[in-house]
Amino acid sequence: MSIKVLHIYPQSDSMIAQYVNLVKKDKSMEMMACDDPKQVQQCCKEFSPNILHLHGCNANELTKAALWARSQGIRIVVTPHGQLESWEPAPQKLMNSNIQTLVGHAYAMIARGPIEAEELKKQGWNSRIETVYNPIVTRSTTIEKLQEAHRRIYEQVMISNVFELMDENTRAAMRSLLKVGITHDERWAKPFDKASADWNLMLIYAEQEGVTPYLERGMVNMGISIPRRSLLSSYLPNDYKKPASVAGKPIIEMVREIRQKAEAGELSLLPLLELDQALRHDDVEDDVLMQQLKSERLDSFFSALLQILKEQSNFDEGFMPCAPTNGTEAKRIREKIEKHLEI
């Protein structure tokens, strides 16, 4: 994937302008700069950036422009250039402004040194903090290192929240492979275009969702071999938790834990695939299970959950103890699954 970055910064700050020009000299990706808040929307429409990089945090109009860009699906990176440090006068004015919202949703914050990084960490608005030294003010780094650091950060931004980046064929490929990984039988796979699937995004997503063994088993069963890449660490939401297994528990308990995870915004694919696998066993007594679910008022949640299994792992209706329902409950679960890696 080619990366296009739009830098925005205040007209009045010549030091920031000089810094942006140094970053822009890296020709390994397309970059554009804008110092006029009124022109940001037009620049975005003409340039179509993947990332908008806001420099400085004192210009409220630039912050508003960056928030608009985020609403359009453009990923945000913020370099405060020291303007959010506690001894600066600006933070007190900014506490209730748009900057706190923007910082919280930035894929990465870039500090100019460890002192600023520690300040940003104490603030608690964003845990995704990188330190990049500024060659304009210190001899401990170089322009090349500055550019290399930014390139790495932008690459990490573009392998974060990868579900959002997958096209439908890649998602279909993943569903088929997960089903084969569960059933150990490639005859269960639905057709997909192997050539156009984005295997890199798929592998990253599987790792974040805790389902890599299922995906890899599906690939082995289907005779698919792809070169293994060395993947950068991706950025994750502040509240991200590594997916926890519910395998080996009674189905009623699995459903209960899945609902708890959904309510807490922590629902990943892993427990869903484990439930899929458990429901395929011959020893599941449908009537007994449905009676248990009804007694714990889990039956409506369970029927919605079956719809999600149908969508996420191509679960077959022949194994369903009841009919799936595709209503409000299913919509809520679907959104939890699709958005829990969103930044």
C-alpha positions as CSV (number, residue, x, y, z in Angstrom):
1,M,0.0,0.0,0.0
2,S,1.3,3.4,-0.9
3,I,1.2,6.0,1.9
4,K,0.1,9.6,1.3
5,V,0.6,12.0,4.2
6,L,-0.8,15.5,4.5
7,H,1.1,17.7,7.1
8,I,-0.8,20.7,8.5
9,Y,0.8,23.3,10.7
10,P,0.4,27.0,11.8
11,Q,1.6,29.7,9.4
12,S,3.1,31.7,12.3
13,D,5.6,29.0,13.5
14,S,8.7,29.0,11.3
15,M,10.4,26.3,13.4
16,I,7.6,23.9,12.8
17,A,7.6,24.8,9.1
18,Q,11.3,24.0,8.9
19,Y,10.7,20.6,10.7
20,V,7.9,19.7,8.3
21,N,10.1,20.5,5.3
22,L,12.7,18.1,6.6
23,V,10.2,15.3,7.0
24,K,8.8,16.0,3.5
25,K,12.2,15.5,1.9
26,D,11.7,11.8,2.3
27,K,10.7,10.7,-1.2
28,S,9.7,7.1,-0.3
29,M,6.1,8.3,0.1
30,E,3.9,11.1,-1.2
31,M,3.6,14.0,1.2
32,M,2.0,17.4,1.0
33,A,1.9,20.3,3.5
34,C,-0.8,22.9,4.3
35,D,-0.6,25.9,6.7
36,D,-4.0,27.3,6.1
37,P,-7.0,25.8,8.0
38,K,-9.4,27.0,5.3
39,Q,-7.5,24.9,2.7
40,V,-7.3,21.6,4.6
41,Q,-10.6,20.2,3.2
42,Q,-9.7,21.1,-0.3
43,C,-6.2,19.6,0.1
44,C,-7.8,16.4,1.4
45,K,-10.1,16.1,-1.5
46,E,-7.4,16.7,-4.1
47,F,-4.6,14.7,-2.5
48,S,-6.7,11.9,-0.8
49,P,-4.2,11.3,2.1
50,N,-4.2,8.2,4.2
51,I,-2.8,10.1,7.1
52,L,-3.2,13.7,8.3
53,H,-0.3,14.8,10.5
54,L,-1.1,17.7,12.7
55,H,1.9,19.7,14.0
56,G,1.4,21.9,17.0
57,C,-1.7,22.1,19.2
58,N,-2.4,25.8,19.7
59,A,-4.3,26.5,16.5
60,N,-7.9,25.6,17.2
61,E,-8.9,26.0,13.6
62,L,-6.3,23.5,12.5
63,T,-7.5,21.1,15.2
64,K,-11.1,21.4,13.9
65,A,-9.8,20.7,10.4
66,A,-8.0,17.6,11.6
67,L,-11.2,16.4,13.4
68,W,-13.1,16.9,10.1
69,A,-10.4,14.8,8.3
70,R,-10.8,12.0,10.9
71,S,-14.6,12.0,10.3
72,Q,-13.7,11.3,6.6
73,G,-11.8,8.2,7.6
74,I,-8.3,9.8,7.4
75,R,-5.9,8.5,10.1
76,I,-4.4,11.1,12.5
77,V,-0.9,11.6,13.8
78,V,-0.1,14.5,16.2
79,T,3.2,16.1,17.0
80,P,2.6,18.7,19.7
81,H,6.0,20.3,19.4
82,G,6.0,20.9,23.2
83,Q,2.7,22.7,23.2
84,L,1.0,20.3,25.6
85,E,3.6,20.2,28.3
86,S,2.3,21.2,31.7
87,W,4.5,24.3,32.1
88,E,3.2,25.7,28.8
89,P,0.2,28.1,29.2
90,A,-1.8,26.5,26.4
91,P,-2.8,23.2,28.1
92,Q,-5.0,24.9,30.6
93,K,-6.9,26.6,27.8
94,L,-7.1,23.4,25.8
95,M,-8.4,21.1,28.6
96,N,-12.0,21.4,27.3
97,S,-11.3,22.0,23.7
98,N,-11.2,19.8,20.6
99,I,-7.6,19.0,21.0
100,Q,-8.2,16.5,23.8
101,T,-10.7,14.6,21.6
102,L,-8.3,14.6,18.6
103,V,-5.3,13.5,20.7
104,G,-7.3,10.6,22.2
105,H,-8.1,9.3,18.7
106,A,-4.7,10.0,17.1
107,Y,-3.0,6.7,16.0
108,A,0.3,8.1,17.4
109,M,1.6,11.0,19.3
110,I,5.2,12.1,18.5
111,A,7.2,13.6,21.3
112,R,10.5,15.5,20.7
113,G,12.3,13.8,23.6
114,P,11.8,11.7,26.7
115,I,10.7,14.6,28.9
116,E,7.9,15.5,26.6
117,A,7.0,11.8,26.2
118,E,6.7,11.4,29.9
119,E,4.5,14.5,30.1
120,L,2.2,13.2,27.4
121,K,2.1,9.8,29.2
122,K,1.0,11.5,32.5
123,Q,-1.7,13.3,30.7
124,G,-3.3,10.0,29.9
125,W,-5.1,11.1,26.7
126,N,-3.2,8.7,24.5
127,S,-0.9,5.8,25.3
128,R,0.5,5.5,21.7
129,I,3.5,7.8,22.2
130,E,6.7,7.8,20.1
131,T,9.9,9.7,20.7
132,V,11.6,11.3,17.7
133,Y,14.5,13.7,18.2
134,N,14.5,16.9,16.2
135,P,17.8,17.5,14.3
136,I,17.0,21.2,14.2
137,V,17.6,21.5,17.9
138,T,19.9,18.6,18.7
139,R,23.0,17.0,17.2
140,S,22.1,13.6,18.7
141,T,20.2,12.7,15.6
142,T,20.2,13.3,11.8
143,I,17.7,14.3,9.1
144,E,17.9,10.7,7.8
145,K,17.0,9.3,11.2
146,L,14.1,11.8,11.5
147,Q,12.7,10.6,8.2
148,E,13.2,6.9,9.0
149,A,11.4,7.3,12.3
150,H,8.4,9.0,10.6
151,R,8.3,6.4,7.9
152,R,8.1,3.6,10.5
153,I,5.4,5.4,12.4
154,Y,3.3,6.0,9.2
155,E,3.8,2.3,8.2
156,Q,2.5,1.2,11.7
157,V,-0.5,3.5,11.4
158,M,-1.3,1.8,8.1
159,I,-1.3,-1.7,9.6
160,S,-3.5,-0.7,12.5
161,N,-7.3,-1.3,12.6
162,V,-6.8,-3.4,9.5
163,F,-10.3,-4.7,9.5
164,E,-11.3,-1.2,8.2
165,L,-8.8,-1.6,5.4
166,M,-9.8,-5.1,4.1
167,D,-11.8,-5.3,1.0
168,E,-14.7,-7.8,0.8
169,N,-12.7,-10.4,-1.0
170,T,-10.1,-10.4,1.7
171,R,-12.8,-10.7,4.4
172,A,-14.4,-13.5,2.5
173,A,-11.1,-15.3,2.2
174,M,-10.6,-15.0,5.9
175,R,-14.0,-16.3,6.7
176,S,-13.5,-19.4,4.5
177,L,-10.0,-20.1,5.9
178,L,-11.3,-19.7,9.5
179,K,-14.1,-22.2,8.8
180,V,-11.6,-24.7,7.3
181,G,-9.4,-24.1,10.4
182,I,-12.3,-25.0,12.6
183,T,-13.5,-28.0,10.6
184,H,-10.1,-29.3,9.4
185,D,-11.8,-29.9,6.0
186,E,-11.2,-27.7,2.9
187,R,-14.6,-28.9,1.4
188,W,-16.3,-26.5,3.8
189,A,-14.6,-23.5,2.1
190,K,-16.5,-21.0,0.1
191,P,-14.8,-19.9,-3.1
192,F,-12.6,-16.7,-3.0
193,D,-10.0,-15.0,-5.2
194,K,-6.7,-16.1,-3.7
195,A,-4.7,-13.7,-6.0
196,S,-6.4,-10.5,-4.8
197,A,-6.7,-11.3,-1.1
198,D,-4.5,-9.1,1.1
199,W,-2.7,-11.8,3.1
200,N,-0.6,-9.3,5.1
201,L,-3.7,-7.5,6.5
202,M,-5.3,-10.9,7.1
203,L,-2.4,-12.2,9.2
204,I,-2.2,-8.9,11.2
205,Y,-5.9,-9.1,11.9
206,A,-5.7,-12.7,12.9
207,E,-2.9,-12.0,15.3
208,Q,-4.8,-9.1,16.9
209,E,-7.9,-11.2,17.3
210,G,-6.1,-14.2,18.7
211,V,-7.1,-16.5,15.9
212,T,-3.8,-17.1,14.1
213,P,-3.8,-20.9,14.7
214,Y,-7.3,-21.2,13.0
215,L,-6.2,-19.1,10.0
216,E,-2.9,-20.9,9.6
217,R,-4.6,-24.3,9.9
218,G,-7.1,-23.3,7.3
219,M,-4.2,-22.2,5.0
220,V,-2.4,-25.6,5.5
221,N,-5.6,-27.6,4.8
222,M,-6.2,-25.6,1.6
223,G,-2.6,-25.9,0.5
224,I,-2.0,-22.1,0.6
225,S,1.6,-21.0,1.2
226,I,2.6,-17.3,1.4
227,P,6.0,-15.7,2.2
228,R,6.1,-14.8,5.9
229,R,6.8,-11.2,6.4
230,S,8.4,-9.4,9.4
231,L,5.5,-7.4,10.6
232,L,5.8,-4.1,12.5
233,S,3.9,-3.7,15.7
234,S,0.6,-2.0,15.1
235,Y,-1.1,0.6,17.1
236,L,-3.9,-0.6,19.3
237,P,-6.7,1.2,21.3
238,N,-5.8,2.4,24.8
239,D,-8.1,-0.2,26.3
240,Y,-7.1,-3.1,24.1
241,K,-6.8,-6.5,25.9
242,K,-5.3,-9.6,24.4
243,P,-8.2,-12.0,23.5
244,A,-8.9,-14.5,26.2
245,S,-9.9,-18.1,25.4
246,V,-13.3,-19.5,26.6
247,A,-12.5,-23.0,25.1
248,G,-13.2,-26.1,27.2
249,K,-16.1,-24.5,29.1
250,P,-19.8,-25.6,28.9
251,I,-21.6,-23.8,26.1
252,I,-23.9,-22.0,28.5
253,E,-20.8,-20.5,30.2
254,M,-19.2,-19.6,26.9
255,V,-22.3,-17.7,25.9
256,R,-22.4,-15.9,29.3
257,E,-18.7,-14.8,29.0
258,I,-19.2,-13.7,25.4
259,R,-22.0,-11.5,26.4
260,Q,-19.9,-10.0,29.2
261,K,-17.1,-9.3,26.8
262,A,-19.5,-7.7,24.3
263,E,-20.9,-5.5,27.1
264,A,-17.4,-4.5,28.1
265,G,-16.4,-3.7,24.5
266,E,-13.8,-6.5,24.5
267,L,-15.3,-9.0,22.2
268,S,-12.9,-10.5,19.7
269,L,-13.2,-13.3,17.1
270,L,-11.5,-15.9,19.3
271,P,-14.4,-16.8,21.6
272,L,-16.8,-16.8,18.7
273,L,-14.7,-19.3,16.8
274,E,-14.4,-21.4,19.9
275,L,-18.2,-21.4,20.3
276,D,-18.5,-22.3,16.6
277,Q,-16.3,-25.3,17.3
278,A,-18.1,-26.4,20.4
279,L,-21.6,-26.2,18.7
280,R,-20.4,-28.6,16.0
281,H,-19.9,-31.5,18.5
282,D,-22.5,-34.3,18.3
283,D,-23.0,-34.3,22.1
284,V,-24.8,-30.9,22.0
285,E,-28.4,-31.5,23.1
286,D,-30.3,-28.6,21.5
287,D,-33.4,-28.7,23.6
288,V,-31.4,-28.9,26.9
289,L,-29.1,-26.1,25.8
290,M,-32.0,-23.8,24.8
291,Q,-33.8,-24.5,28.1
292,Q,-30.6,-23.5,30.0
293,L,-30.2,-20.4,27.9
294,K,-33.8,-19.4,28.4
295,S,-33.6,-19.9,32.2
296,E,-30.6,-17.4,32.3
297,R,-32.3,-15.0,29.8
298,L,-29.5,-15.6,27.3
299,D,-31.7,-17.1,24.5
300,S,-32.3,-13.9,22.6
301,F,-28.6,-13.0,22.8
302,F,-27.7,-16.5,21.7
303,S,-29.9,-16.4,18.6
304,A,-28.3,-13.0,17.7
305,L,-24.9,-14.6,18.3
306,L,-25.7,-17.4,15.8
307,Q,-26.3,-14.7,13.2
308,I,-22.8,-13.3,13.9
309,L,-21.2,-16.7,13.7
310,K,-22.9,-17.2,10.3
311,E,-21.3,-13.9,9.2
312,Q,-17.9,-14.3,10.8
313,S,-17.1,-18.0,10.3
314,N,-19.7,-19.2,7.9
315,F,-21.4,-21.2,10.6
316,D,-23.9,-23.7,9.2
317,E,-27.6,-23.5,10.1
318,G,-27.6,-27.3,10.4
319,F,-25.6,-27.0,13.6
320,M,-27.7,-24.2,15.1
321,P,-29.8,-25.2,18.1
322,C,-32.3,-22.4,17.1
323,A,-32.9,-20.0,14.2
324,P,-30.5,-17.0,14.0
325,T,-32.0,-13.5,14.4
326,N,-30.7,-10.5,12.6
327,G,-32.1,-7.7,14.7
328,T,-30.9,-4.9,17.0
329,E,-29.0,-7.4,19.2
330,A,-27.1,-8.8,16.3
331,K,-26.3,-5.3,15.1
332,R,-24.8,-4.4,18.5
333,I,-22.7,-7.5,18.6
334,R,-21.5,-6.9,15.0
335,E,-20.5,-3.3,15.8
336,K,-18.5,-4.5,18.9
337,I,-16.6,-7.0,16.7
338,E,-15.9,-4.6,13.9
339,K,-15.0,-1.5,16.0
340,H,-13.2,-2.8,19.1
341,L,-9.8,-2.3,17.3
342,E,-10.8,1.2,16.1
343,I,-8.7,4.1,17.4
